[in-house]
Amino acid sequence: MAKNLILGTAGHIDHGKTSLVKALTGIDTDRLKEEKARGITIELGFAHLDLPGGFELGIVDVPGHERFVRSMVAGVGGMDLVMLVIAADEGVMPQTREHLDICQLLGVKKGLVALTKTDMVDPDWLGLVTEEVRDYLAGSFLEAAPIMPVSSRTGEGLDRLKDELARLAGEVEEKNGDGPFRLPVDRVFTITGFGTVVTGTLLSGEINLGNEVEVLPAALPCRVRGIQTHGRKADKGAAGQRVAVNLQGVEHTEIFRGDIVVPRGIYRPTRAIDARLDYLQTAPRELKHRATLRLHSATYEVPAKVILIDRDALLPGESTYVQLRLAKPVLLLPGDPFVLRTYSPQATLAGGTVLDPAPLRRRRRSAEARELLQALESGEETEKIRLMVAASLLSGLPLEEIVNRTGMSVKRIESALAALLSAGELIQVVKDPRIFLSRHAFGTLKTRLHTELQSYLKDNPMKEGMGKEELKSRIPKRSDLRFFGPCLAALEKEGKAVAERDLVNLPGRKSGVAAEQVDLQAGVATTLRKGGMEPPTIKEFCEALGCTEKEALEHLNFLAREGKAVKVKSDIFYAAEPFAAIREKLIAHLRTTGEITPPEFRELTGLSRKFMIPLLEYFDSVKLTIRAGDKRILRKAQ
């Protein structure tokens, strides 16, 4: 199976990058009329080259002019190898330096130097330029890279260059093919009869015909209608390949360079990232906290405010952790490289690697924040997931969020989660969708609910228990109400709570009257008994005893649970004796006559409508009577 890699050119304007690509591949990457007329590359150009050993190189030819460095940065996204092109008649020039800085900041690891236009210089000069280039590369990732003299005009050195590219290609590790695919858009156009076509370098995963996809950040749903790789029709595109994708269901005017094509419903764009930032030694001045620069990554270009987490300024050559707050949403995942450039004058200042694409707002100079970011930078996958879930505190982290923030395949995430769940480091608190809490956060949540239960029952000693919905409402706002059930179940399992029907109680607790409430309890009971057949209203209790409505109701409900009163309605209570007398009168009447109407019940008891109707409805509710039209009859069991 062919190994798919991306080779990118880099170097100063007019050093022969495009001519060299054409000499190697036979493809002219200057595709715009303006480029032809001016003899320079303005936009990215693309070609492909098959090498011995089964290597397929997609070649990205980047512009060398300083005004088009943003296009050059887009070309570096996804690059596996770089071919730094330096003209033998001019040597190292300003854009040579900036392009090399960009490649280094974006994490390109391997490459070579093509010393072009050798037919225009004599051997002695070529030797001097070669020495100059070697000195210049000292300390960079190309320090030991081969320097290959070539002439695009005569063809001299091209075969040796191809052999060296094949050797380097064998040393490069292929891109991750097991995660969800990501295709940053670097070109978009329309073809008559086909519709919208986008091109880009597939950063990860595999895209297939018929895939349901979306274009971020606008979340435009569409479908893969066709795929081309290296100019040939294909059923799929793999990580590391240049692909052209025909999209069905979206207009080409809706898509722009900097958008990204991804599987539908997996990823969410971000407006902030935590990152490791490396500030170039050649930067002209210190980088201040909250400075605004332009972030470039893949095909994105977006203003970014730099939040320095542990200092007020970053000196040239230093490295630190930062949070970048973006002016518009883009999709970035852990491990994605980026560069930061100034606005005016335009220059590359810094670059780095994304650590967390959906961070919380970090407290500056926080040791915890630094410890977390260090672990995210160097930790194993299982540890990264553990830390991400732990950092979510009481909010928890859904599986979907873990996929979105790690960029890992679901299979690898599931493997890490299984280990963490087995070790008790994480708790799955919700099954659908799957949401996870750290062991510490779950314990904190349980303790919080247990404390709330204890406090409530202490303040309400006459309550039979605390209502489940009441306790559920005490879940912290940043948590999910769905966490209540698992937390309560855990408290019951630990013997710290007892749940019955809609109430939660402490094990072994019995409701009672607090010492300071004994007199009020006795007053409520006495007043209720004195009320007889027509007991006082709640307001009348309050006036007679000088208590609040809440206190009166608490004592009345307690008497009802103790069997010393009967709760007919939420605000109507009877003492046991007069209630029993009314009940017996009703039963005796029904056994004699078989039925009773409301007027007959009023005549029987002498009660006003205020008490008569609630009593009849109460007897229906406790299944003493059955209502038939406007009459009541006695249930057979009575």
KABELTA-V399011 format. One record per residue. N is the residue number from 1. RES is the residue in three letters. SS is DSSP state (helix for helix, strand for strand, loop for the rest). PSI is psi as a letter, one per 20 degrees, with the letter a starting at -180 (999 if undefined). Layout:
((N RES SS PSI) (N RES SS PSI))
//
This chain:
((1 MET loop p) (2 ALA loop q) (3 LYS strand p) (4 ASN strand p) (5 LEU strand r) (6 ILE strand p) (7 LEU strand p) (8 GLY strand q) (9 THR strand q) (10 ALA strand q) (11 GLY loop r) (12 HIS loop q) (13 ILE loop q) (14 ASP loop k) (15 HIS loop j) (16 GLY loop k) (17 LYS helix g) (18 THR helix h) (19 SER helix h) (20 LEU helix g) (21 VAL helix g) (22 LYS helix h) (23 ALA helix h) (24 LEU helix h) (25 THR helix i) (26 GLY loop j) (27 ILE loop p) (28 ASP loop o) (29 THR loop i) (30 ASP loop n) (31 ARG loop i) (32 LEU loop q) (33 LYS helix g) (34 GLU helix h) (35 GLU helix g) (36 LYS helix g) (37 ALA helix h) (38 ARG helix i) (39 GLY loop k) (40 ILE loop q) (41 THR loop p) (42 ILE loop g) (43 GLU loop r) (44 LEU loop p) (45 GLY strand q) (46 PHE strand q) (47 ALA strand r) (48 HIS strand q) (49 LEU strand p) (50 ASP strand p) (51 LEU strand q) (52 PRO loop q) (53 GLY loop j) (54 GLY loop k) (55 PHE strand p) (56 GLU strand o) (57 LEU strand p) (58 GLY strand p) (59 ILE strand p) (60 VAL strand o) (61 ASP strand o) (62 VAL loop q) (63 PRO loop q) (64 GLY loop i) (65 HIS loop q) (66 GLU helix h) (67 ARG helix i) (68 PHE helix k) (69 VAL helix h) (70 ARG helix h) (71 SER helix h) (72 MET helix g) (73 VAL helix g) (74 ALA helix h) (75 GLY helix h) (76 VAL helix h) (77 GLY loop p) (78 GLY loop j) (79 MET loop p) (80 ASP loop h) (81 LEU strand q) (82 VAL strand q) (83 MET strand n) (84 LEU strand o) (85 VAL strand p) (86 ILE strand p) (87 ALA strand p) (88 ALA loop h) (89 ASP loop i) (90 GLU loop h) (91 GLY loop b) (92 VAL loop p) (93 MET loop r) (94 PRO helix g) (95 GLN helix h) (96 THR helix g) (97 ARG helix g) (98 GLU helix h) (99 HIS helix g) (100 LEU helix g) (101 ASP helix g) (102 ILE helix g) (103 CYS helix g) (104 GLN helix g) (105 LEU helix h) (106 LEU loop j) (107 GLY loop j) (108 VAL loop p) (109 LYS loop h) (110 LYS strand q) (111 GLY strand a) (112 LEU strand r) (113 VAL strand p) (114 ALA strand o) (115 LEU strand n) (116 THR strand r) (117 LYS loop k) (118 THR helix h) (119 ASP helix i) (120 MET helix i) (121 VAL loop r) (122 ASP loop r) (123 PRO helix h) (124 ASP helix g) (125 TRP helix g) (126 LEU helix h) (127 GLY helix g) (128 LEU helix g) (129 VAL helix g) (130 THR helix g) (131 GLU helix g) (132 GLU helix g) (133 VAL helix g) (134 ARG helix g) (135 ASP helix g) (136 TYR helix h) (137 LEU helix i) (138 ALA loop p) (139 GLY loop i) (140 SER loop r) (141 PHE loop i) (142 LEU loop j) (143 GLU loop g) (144 ALA loop j) (145 ALA loop q) (146 PRO loop q) (147 ILE strand o) (148 MET strand o) (149 PRO strand p) (150 VAL loop q) (151 SER loop o) (152 SER loop h) (153 ARG loop g) (154 THR loop i) (155 GLY loop i) (156 GLU loop p) (157 GLY loop i) (158 LEU helix h) (159 ASP helix g) (160 ARG helix h) (161 LEU helix g) (162 LYS helix g) (163 ASP helix g) (164 GLU helix h) (165 LEU helix g) (166 ALA helix h) (167 ARG helix g) (168 LEU helix h) (169 ALA helix h) (170 GLY helix h) (171 GLU helix i) (172 VAL loop p) (173 GLU loop p) (174 GLU loop q) (175 LYS loop q) (176 ASN loop o) (177 GLY loop i) (178 ASP loop i) (179 GLY loop r) (180 PRO loop q) (181 PHE loop q) (182 ARG strand p) (183 LEU strand n) (184 PRO strand p) (185 VAL loop p) (186 ASP loop i) (187 ARG strand q) (188 VAL strand p) (189 PHE strand r) (190 THR strand q) (191 ILE strand p) (192 THR loop p) (193 GLY loop i) (194 PHE loop h) (195 GLY strand b) (196 THR strand p) (197 VAL strand p) (198 VAL strand q) (199 THR strand q) (200 GLY strand r) (201 THR strand p) (202 LEU strand o) (203 LEU strand h) (204 SER strand r) (205 GLY loop b) (206 GLU strand p) (207 ILE strand p) (208 ASN strand q) (209 LEU loop p) (210 GLY loop i) (211 ASN loop p) (212 GLU strand o) (213 VAL strand r) (214 GLU strand q) (215 VAL strand o) (216 LEU strand q) (217 PRO loop i) (218 ALA loop i) (219 ALA loop l) (220 LEU strand o) (221 PRO strand p) (222 CYS strand a) (223 ARG strand q) (224 VAL strand o) (225 ARG strand h) (226 GLY strand q) (227 ILE strand p) (228 GLN strand p) (229 THR strand p) (230 HIS loop k) (231 GLY loop j) (232 ARG strand q) (233 LYS strand q) (234 ALA strand q) (235 ASP loop i) (236 LYS strand r) (237 GLY strand q) (238 ALA strand q) (239 ALA loop p) (240 GLY loop i) (241 GLN loop q) (242 ARG strand p) (243 VAL strand q) (244 ALA strand p) (245 VAL strand p) (246 ASN strand o) (247 LEU strand p) (248 GLN strand p) (249 GLY loop j) (250 VAL loop q) (251 GLU loop q) (252 HIS helix h) (253 THR helix i) (254 GLU helix i) (255 ILE loop q) (256 PHE loop q) (257 ARG loop p) (258 GLY loop i) (259 ASP loop r) (260 ILE strand p) (261 VAL strand p) (262 VAL strand r) (263 PRO strand q) (264 ARG loop p) (265 GLY loop j) (266 ILE loop g) (267 TYR loop q) (268 ARG loop p) (269 PRO loop r) (270 THR strand q) (271 ARG strand j) (272 ALA strand q) (273 ILE strand q) (274 ASP strand q) (275 ALA strand q) (276 ARG strand p) (277 LEU strand p) (278 ASP strand p) (279 TYR strand p) (280 LEU loop q) (281 GLN loop h) (282 THR loop j) (283 ALA loop q) (284 PRO loop h) (285 ARG loop r) (286 GLU loop q) (287 LEU strand o) (288 LYS strand q) (289 HIS loop p) (290 ARG loop j) (291 ALA loop q) (292 THR strand p) (293 LEU strand r) (294 ARG strand p) (295 LEU strand p) (296 HIS strand p) (297 SER strand p) (298 ALA loop c) (299 THR loop j) (300 TYR strand q) (301 GLU strand o) (302 VAL strand p) (303 PRO strand q) (304 ALA strand p) (305 LYS strand p) (306 VAL strand o) (307 ILE strand o) (308 LEU strand o) (309 ILE loop h) (310 ASP loop j) (311 ARG loop r) (312 ASP loop i) (313 ALA strand q) (314 LEU strand p) (315 LEU loop q) (316 PRO loop p) (317 GLY loop i) (318 GLU loop r) (319 SER strand q) (320 THR strand r) (321 TYR strand q) (322 VAL strand r) (323 GLN strand p) (324 LEU strand p) (325 ARG strand o) (326 LEU strand q) (327 ALA strand h) (328 LYS strand q) (329 PRO strand p) (330 VAL strand r) (331 LEU loop o) (332 LEU loop q) (333 LEU loop r) (334 PRO loop p) (335 GLY loop i) (336 ASP loop p) (337 PRO strand q) (338 PHE strand r) (339 VAL strand q) (340 LEU strand p) (341 ARG strand q) (342 THR loop r) (343 TYR loop g) (344 SER loop p) (345 PRO loop q) (346 GLN loop p) (347 ALA loop q) (348 THR strand p) (349 LEU strand h) (350 ALA strand r) (351 GLY strand r) (352 GLY strand a) (353 THR strand p) (354 VAL strand p) (355 LEU strand g) (356 ASP strand o) (357 PRO loop j) (358 ALA loop m) (359 PRO loop r) (360 LEU loop r) (361 ARG loop p) (362 ARG loop p) (363 ARG loop p) (364 ARG loop q) (365 ARG loop k) (366 SER loop p) (367 ALA helix h) (368 GLU helix g) (369 ALA helix g) (370 ARG helix g) (371 GLU helix g) (372 LEU helix g) (373 LEU helix h) (374 GLN helix g) (375 ALA helix h) (376 LEU helix h) (377 GLU helix h) (378 SER helix i) (379 GLY loop r) (380 GLU loop r) (381 GLU helix g) (382 THR helix g) (383 GLU helix h) (384 LYS helix g) (385 ILE helix g) (386 ARG helix g) (387 LEU helix h) (388 MET helix g) (389 VAL helix g) (390 ALA helix h) (391 ALA helix i) (392 SER loop i) (393 LEU helix c) (394 LEU helix i) (395 SER helix h) (396 GLY loop r) (397 LEU strand o) (398 PRO strand q) (399 LEU helix g) (400 GLU helix h) (401 GLU helix h) (402 ILE helix g) (403 VAL helix g) (404 ASN helix h) (405 ARG helix i) (406 THR helix h) (407 GLY loop j) (408 MET loop q) (409 SER loop q) (410 VAL helix h) (411 LYS helix g) (412 ARG helix h) (413 ILE helix g) (414 GLU helix h) (415 SER helix g) (416 ALA helix g) (417 LEU helix g) (418 ALA helix g) (419 ALA helix g) (420 LEU helix h) (421 LEU helix g) (422 SER helix h) (423 ALA loop i) (424 GLY loop j) (425 GLU loop h) (426 LEU strand q) (427 ILE strand p) (428 GLN strand o) (429 VAL strand h) (430 VAL strand p) (431 LYS loop h) (432 ASP loop o) (433 PRO loop q) (434 ARG loop p) (435 ILE strand p) (436 PHE strand q) (437 LEU strand q) (438 SER strand q) (439 ARG helix g) (440 HIS helix g) (441 ALA helix h) (442 PHE helix g) (443 GLY helix g) (444 THR helix g) (445 LEU helix g) (446 LYS helix g) (447 THR helix g) (448 ARG helix g) (449 LEU helix h) (450 HIS helix g) (451 THR helix g) (452 GLU helix g) (453 LEU helix g) (454 GLN helix g) (455 SER helix g) (456 TYR helix g) (457 LEU helix h) (458 LYS helix g) (459 ASP helix i) (460 ASN loop m) (461 PRO loop h) (462 MET loop i) (463 LYS loop q) (464 GLU loop h) (465 GLY loop a) (466 MET strand p) (467 GLY strand p) (468 LYS helix g) (469 GLU helix h) (470 GLU helix g) (471 LEU helix h) (472 LYS helix h) (473 SER loop i) (474 ARG loop i) (475 ILE loop p) (476 PRO loop q) (477 LYS loop h) (478 ARG loop i) (479 SER loop r) (480 ASP loop p) (481 LEU loop h) (482 ARG loop i) (483 PHE helix i) (484 PHE helix g) (485 GLY helix g) (486 PRO helix h) (487 CYS helix g) (488 LEU helix g) (489 ALA helix g) (490 ALA helix h) (491 LEU helix h) (492 GLU helix g) (493 LYS helix h) (494 GLU loop j) (495 GLY loop k) (496 LYS loop i) (497 ALA loop q) (498 VAL strand p) (499 ALA strand p) (500 GLU strand p) (501 ARG loop d) (502 ASP loop j) (503 LEU strand q) (504 VAL strand p) (505 ASN strand r) (506 LEU loop q) (507 PRO loop p) (508 GLY loop i) (509 ARG loop p) (510 LYS loop p) (511 SER loop q) (512 GLY loop r) (513 VAL loop p) (514 ALA loop q) (515 ALA helix g) (516 GLU helix i) (517 GLN helix j) (518 VAL helix g) (519 ASP helix g) (520 LEU helix h) (521 GLN helix g) (522 ALA helix h) (523 GLY helix g) (524 VAL helix g) (525 ALA helix g) (526 THR helix g) (527 THR helix h) (528 LEU helix g) (529 ARG helix h) (530 LYS helix h) (531 GLY helix h) (532 GLY loop c) (533 MET loop h) (534 GLU loop n) (535 PRO loop r) (536 PRO loop q) (537 THR loop r) (538 ILE helix h) (539 LYS helix h) (540 GLU helix h) (541 PHE helix g) (542 CYS helix g) (543 GLU helix h) (544 ALA helix h) (545 LEU helix i) (546 GLY loop k) (547 CYS loop r) (548 THR loop r) (549 GLU helix h) (550 LYS helix g) (551 GLU helix g) (552 ALA helix g) (553 LEU helix h) (554 GLU helix g) (555 HIS helix h) (556 LEU helix g) (557 ASN helix h) (558 PHE helix g) (559 LEU helix h) (560 ALA helix g) (561 ARG helix h) (562 GLU loop i) (563 GLY loop j) (564 LYS loop i) (565 ALA strand r) (566 VAL strand p) (567 LYS strand o) (568 VAL strand h) (569 LYS strand r) (570 SER loop h) (571 ASP loop j) (572 ILE strand o) (573 PHE strand q) (574 TYR strand q) (575 ALA strand q) (576 ALA helix g) (577 GLU helix g) (578 PRO helix h) (579 PHE helix g) (580 ALA helix h) (581 ALA helix g) (582 ILE helix g) (583 ARG helix g) (584 GLU helix h) (585 LYS helix g) (586 LEU helix g) (587 ILE helix g) (588 ALA helix g) (589 HIS helix g) (590 LEU helix h) (591 ARG helix h) (592 THR helix g) (593 THR helix h) (594 GLY loop i) (595 GLU loop r) (596 ILE strand q) (597 THR strand r) (598 PRO helix g) (599 PRO helix h) (600 GLU helix h) (601 PHE helix h) (602 ARG helix g) (603 GLU helix h) (604 LEU helix g) (605 THR helix h) (606 GLY loop j) (607 LEU loop q) (608 SER loop r) (609 ARG helix h) (610 LYS helix h) (611 PHE helix h) (612 MET helix g) (613 ILE helix g) (614 PRO helix h) (615 LEU helix g) (616 LEU helix g) (617 GLU helix h) (618 TYR helix g) (619 PHE helix h) (620 ASP helix g) (621 SER helix h) (622 VAL loop j) (623 LYS loop k) (624 LEU loop g) (625 THR strand r) (626 ILE strand p) (627 ARG strand p) (628 ALA strand n) (629 GLY loop c) (630 ASP loop j) (631 LYS strand q) (632 ARG strand q) (633 ILE strand q) (634 LEU strand p) (635 ARG loop q) (636 LYS loop h) (637 ALA loop i) (638 GLN loop 999))
//
